[in-house]
Amino acid sequence: MSLGYAQKLSYKEDVGDVGMSEIFDTQEVLQQKIKQLAKMIKKSKHLVAFTGAGISTSCGIPDFRGPKGVWTLQREGKGVPEASLPFHRASPSATHMALVELERAGILKFVISQNVDSLHLRSGIPRHKLSELYGNSFREVCPTCGTEYVRDFEVETIGLKETSRRCCNPKCGTKLRDSVLDWEDELPPKEMKAAEKHCRTADIVLCLGTSLQITPACNIPLKSIRNGGKMVIVNLQQTPKDNKASLVIRGFVNKVMAEVLQLLKMPIAPYIRVDLFQIIFNQFRCVSDSKYAKWSLRVISVHGEKAPLPFIESVEVTFPERPELKTAILNQQPFLLKRETLKARPLHMVLWINFSEGCGCRFISIDLPIDFEASTDDVSQDKNIVIQQLREMANEDQYCGQSSIIDRKHLPDSGKTISTYAVATNIVQYNELLPSKTSDVSELTKKGNGGWEKVNLDDGIGSELTDKANGGQEKVDLDNGIDISTNSVPSKKARVH
């Protein structure tokens, strides 16, 4: 699937340097720099992250300036590269989740993103701690009252244009606009103001996966340096700001961040995605003495009946206790079934919800009992509690597919019963980025005779290698690392879905 955002951008001849060579630090140098970064983060009082496309390439989203980036290939006349999965199904990378752990621990104070993929929000970074400088392909904004709507589908336009939906505020109803900038659009003042404020306060601005070429965004991290702070760059390509940085790391950003958090004794929790959808059952009014009830069943997005439902591929409706009723297979949106059945006979339906490409589970089943002559009980559960419970179950089970009802509301005037369901559709573990079990507390260091030996690093950043007088290596105790409890789901070894 092509990267839709890149295709929607206006054409621009000069996009800066593209296709630059990637540079890699040697393993020995990389490990030394990772330990240095871990110490800097531990001591930080106001850490700010400044992120670019490089933190999302492992999520299946092409970058722009890399050897196979969007603009690199376009300059070569090869068009927009293919993404490895639908944009709306991309899962956060280890870097995204590492930042979540640092934020929950109170270390990371703010994130400034140049990406439009919504992965920071999906990962768990609070909106009030995030500036999305170029917008978000999954976020719509009401220009009148300012209400934001984060979708599970990619908004169809860019360039701050009107979309097909309206504000849900009954006192407003204004047509919504997309939030993604095109080339000539100015950076949003609200996002810029917050980003600049936190960079001025920051003692460290951690620049991750960004070429730092597009102005004025690339100059925001420099505000930290002007106020006595430091800038750290983790990027495989040279940037125009390298000479301003206190530390430049040439390594894969996921590996760097995973090992930094390991040294800080902060495990990266798995990412468990929970999606929502609604089932509307509508019993139409009919003559009271009629033996039959006319009804319809619709599976829709929680964002409205006309909104796309991208993660559901099809719906099968079966009637296990009524073999005479034919199974309905709904292959196209809107997923709508209309039937007429005996009113006096309760109906038991089972809905098989088949998920689309990119979901870790292929389907779930929903039992839907219907009694035409009895009232329907309402259900109301706290959405956040339900979602957290599903995440905990998915993590415990080591696979996804758990589902639960959030609420059910019967609207007697219209004959509708609207039920909202949540389902865990993906679980991603990040253990593979860390050293294997046999070497997870060791690293290779060069011996005086030119060979290699393992040096124990059990104490995290509480240990560091220094030269001995004879040219060998010894451990020097610095401190005991950092132990911080978080409210995230605990990490455990599990297969990736």
N, C-alpha and C positions, 0 to 999 in steps of 0.2 A: 504494500500500500504506500503510495507516495505521501510525502510530508505536505499536507494541505496548506499549512501556514506559509511555507516557502513559495508555493505556487500562487498564493493570493497576493504576495508582496508586489508592489510596483517595481518595474525594472529600474535598476541603478547601475550605471557603468562603473563608477569608482566605489568599490566596497573595501578598499585597503588591500593589504597583503594577504594572499591566500596560498594554500598549498605549501606552507613552510615546512621544512624538515623537522621531524620529531627528534628530540634529544633525550637521552636517558643517562641518569647518574649511574655510576657503578654500584653494585650491590652494597659494597662497604660504605661508600659515601652516602647512599640513600638511607641506610640504617642509622648512620650518625645524624643525618638531618631529621629523620623521623623522631629520634629521641630528643633532639633539640626543640623541635616543634611541640612535642608533648610537654616538655618543661615550660615552654613559653605559654601554652594554653593553661597549664595548671596554675601559673602565677598571675594569669590575666584577671583583671577586675572588670573589664568591659570589652568582651570579644564580639566582633562583628564579622559576619561572613559575607563575601561578595562573590556571587556565583555566575558562571557562564555555561555555554552549551556543552562544554567538556564533561560536566558532571552527569549528563543525561545520555551520552553515547552508549553506555553499557545497558541502558534501558531500551535500546532499539531505536532511538531517535538520532538521526544524523546531526553532526555539528555543521558549522558553516565554513570554517577556514582550514580544517584539517586536510590531510592528503585525499580523503574521500568525502570532504564536506560539500554542502549544498553549493556554495559560491565557487569553490574550487572546481567542481565538475561542470558547473554552468559556464565558467570561463573557458573550459576545455571543449565546450559545445556538447556536453553529454547530458544535459538536462538535470532535473531534480532526482536525487538518489531515492532508492526504495527504502522505506522503513521496514523493519523486520516483523512488525505487528501493528494492528490499528492504533493510531495515536491515542485514542481514548482508553486503551487497555494497558498502556505503559505503566510499569510499576516503579516506584522510587528505587534509586541505587543505594549502595552501601553508604555513599557520601551523604545522600539525603537523610538517611536514617541515623547516621553518625551525628549530623547536626541536630536532629531531634533529641538524641540522648544528651547532647551538650546543653540544649535549651532547657530540657526538663530538669537537668542538674543545676540550673541557675548560672551556668558559665557563659553560654552564648546569649547575648542580649538582643541581637537583631540580625536579620538576614536581608540582604539586598540582592535581588535576582534580576538577571537580564533575560531569563527564559520565559516562554509563554506556555509551557507544557503543564502547568498546575501541579507539578510533582511535589513542590514544597508544601502546598496546602494538603495534598493527599497524604503526605508522609506524616503530618501532624504538627507542622510549624503553625502557631496561632497567627491569624490574619493580622492582628495588631502588632505583631513582631516581624512583619514581612512587607518589604517594598517591592512590588513587581513593576520595574521601571518601564518595560515595554508592553505591559498588560498581561492578559491571561486568555488563552484561546477558549477556555471553559467558563469564563466569567462575563456576565452581562451587568450593566449598570443603568439605573434609572437616572436620567439627566435632571429630573425635577427634584426628587426627594433624596437621591443619593444611595438608595437601597441597592445592595449587590446580590447577585444570584449566581452561585457556583453550580455548574451543570455537570452531569456525567456524560454529556455529548459535546462535541466541538461546535462552537457557535459558527454559523455559516458565513459570517463576514469578518473583515478586518478594516481598520481605518476609522474606528469610532462611528460606524454607520448604524442606522436603525435596523433592528432585527424584526422577526415576525411575532415577537411576544411583547406583552405589556406588563407594567408593574402590578404586583398583586395587592398593593396597598389600596383598599377601597376608596380612600380619599385622593388617590393619585390616578393610577391607570395610564400613565404616560408610556409611550412606546419605548422599549429598552434599546440600548445601544451596546455594541460589542466594546471590549476594552483594549483591543490590540492595536498598537501603533503601526502605521505605515511609515515609509521613509521620511516624509515631509512633516509628520506630526511631532509636535513638541512633547518632551517628557512631561508627564502629569505632575503639576506642582505639589499636590499632596504627597505623592510617593517620593518625589525629590526632596521635599522639606524634611521628611522623616529620615531618609537615607543620609542626608548631609548632617543632620543633627547628631545621629548616632556615630557617624565617622569622626566628627569633631570631638566626641567624648571618648572614642575607642582608644584603648592602649594597644590593641592589635586588630588589624583588618586582615582577615584570611581570605585571599583571592584564590578561588578554586575553579580550574577548568575554563579560564577566560583569557583571551588574547589581549585584552585591555587596549583595544584599538578604536572603538566607536566613542566619539565625544558627543556630549559632555559626560556621559556615564563613566568613562574610564578614569576621569579625574577625581571622582568622588572619593575613592580610597586615600588619595593624597592629603585630604583634609585631616586625616589622623596624624600623618607625619608632621604637618605644620603645627600641630598642637602637642608634639612630644611623643606621639604614638609610633608604632611600627607597622610595616606592611610585610606580609608573607605571601609569596606566590607559589602555587602548586600548579604547574602547567608543563606539557611536553614540548611546547614551542616557545621560542623567545618572545618577549613582549617589550613594548617601548618603555615599560615602567620597571624593568628588571634592576636597573641601576639605582632605583629608589628603595628597593626592598631590603629588609634586614636579612631575609632568608629566601632563597629560590630553590625549589625542589623540582627536579626533573624525574617524575615517576607517575605511574597511573594513580589518579586521584583516589580511586576506591581503595587501592592497596595502602596508600599513605594514610588515609583517614581510618581504615580498619585497624591498622597497626598502632596508630596514635591512640585510639580508644582502648586497645588492648593494654598498652603501657599505662594508661590512666585507670585501668581496672574497671572499665565501663563496657560491658557486653552490649553489642548492637542487637536490639530486639528484632524479631522477624517482622516483616511487613505483611499485614493481613488486611486485605481489602474487603469492605462490606458494601454491597450495593442494595438499593431500595427499588421497589416497584409496587404497583397497586393493582388490585383486582376489584372491579366494579360489577356487582350483580344487580340487575335492574328488573324488577317485576312490574310489568306494565298493568295499568288498570284495565279491568275487563268487567263484563256484566256479572253481577254477583251470583247468578244461578248457573253460570257456565262451569262445565266440568274441567275446563282446561285453563292453564295459566300460561300466558305468553311472557317470555323472559329473554334477557340478553346477558352475555358475559363478556367482559372486556378486560384485557391485561394492558395496563398503560404505564407511562412514566410518572414518577412523583412530581415532575415539573409541569404536568398538565396533559390533557387528553390528546393534544395535537403535537406534543413534543416527541422527538424520536426516542426510541428505547434501544440503544445500540448494542447492549450486552445480551439481549435475548434474541435468539435466532428463530425459534418457533415454539408453539404451544400445542400440546395434545390434550384433549379433554376426553376422558374415559368415564364410563358409567358401570363400575364393577358389579353392582347389584341389579343392573338392568341390561341383560345381554341383548335385548331387542333394540336398544338405543345404539346407534352407530357412533363409533369413535370419531371425533372431529379433530382434524389436523389443520392448524392455523399457521400457514407458512409466511404470510406477509402482514406487515403492519398496515393499518391497525389490527391487532389481534382481537377479532370480534366474532362471537358466536350467538346466533339467534335460534331459539327453539320454542316449541309449545308442547307441554306435557300435562299429565293429569294433576289437577290441583290438590286432590285429596291424598296423593301418594308422595311422601317425602322423597327427596332425590339426593343421592350421594354421588358427588363428582370427585374425580381425582385429576388434578392438573399436572401434567409433566411439562415443566419449564425447561426448555433446551437452550443452553447458553452458546454464545457466539465464540469465534476465534479469539484467543487471548485469555479466556477464563480458565482457571485451574480445574474447575469441576465442569462436567459436561451437562448435568441436569440436576434438578431437584423435583420432588413431588409435593403437591399441596392437597390436603384433604379439604373438601368444601361441601359440607352437608347443608341441604336446603330443605326447609319445611315451609311450604307456601301458606299454611294456615296458622303459623305460630310466629310470635315476635322474635326478632333477632337481638341477642344480647350484645351490648357494646363492650369493647375491649379498649383499655388505655394503659399503656406501659411507657415508662420513660425511654425515649429513643436512645439516649446516650448509654443508659444502663444495658439495654438490649444489645447494642452494638459491641460494647465492651465484653459482655458475656459470650457473644458469638466469637469474638477474637480469642478469648481465653479457651473456649472449647476447640477451636481450630488448632491453636497452638498445642493443646494437650493431645488432640487426636493425630497431629502431624499431617493433616490434610484438610482441605476446605470442603464446603458443601453444606455446612450447618445453616439452618434457617429458623426464623421465628417471626411471629406476628408482632407488630408494634401497636397498631390500633385498629379497631373496627367501629365504624359509625353507621348507624341506620338513619336514613333521612326519609321519614314517613311521607312527607309531602310529595316527594318525587318517586318513591318506591325504590330508591337506590340504597345499597349497602356497600360502603367503600372500605376495603381492608388494605392496610399497608404492611408489607412484608420486608424483612431484611435477610440477606443471605451473604455468607462469606464466600467470595468467588475466587480469591487468590491468596496464596501464602508463599512468601519468598523468604528463604533463609540466606544468611551471608557468611556462614562458617567457612566456605571454600576459599575466602580471601585471606584467611589466617593460616599460619604455618600448620602443618599436619600434626597429629596427636603426638608423634614420636619426636617432633622437633619444635613444638609450640612454645617452649621456654628456652630455646637455644638459637644462636645465630652463628654463622661462619665468620671467623676473623682470621686475619693473616698472621701466621707465626713468623718468628724471626728468620727461620730457614727457608721461607718462601712457600711453605705448605699452608694447610688450613686446619683449624681446630674449632671445636664447638665451645662456646662460652655460655654458661647458664645465665639466663635473664629472669629468673623466677620472681624477682622483686619488682617487676615492671620498671617504671622510671626511677625506682629507688636504687638502681644499679647502673653504672656506666663504665665503659672501658677506657682505661688510661694507659699510657706507655710506662712500662717498668724500665729501670735503669739498664737492664740487659736487652732491651728491644722487644721483649715479650709483652703480654697484656695481663692486667689484673683488674679485679672488680673494686670499684670505689663506691662506698655507700653514700648516696645523696640524701634520700629521705624515703619514706615508705609509700610512695605513690599516692594515689587518691582513691578513696572508696566513697562513692556517692550512690545512695539508693534513689531509684526513680520509680514512677508509677506506671511505667510501660510494661508490656507483656514480657515476661522473662524469656531469654533466648534459650533454645534447646536444639540439639541436633535433630534434623529432620530433612526429608527429601524436598527438593524444590518442585513446586507445581507451576 
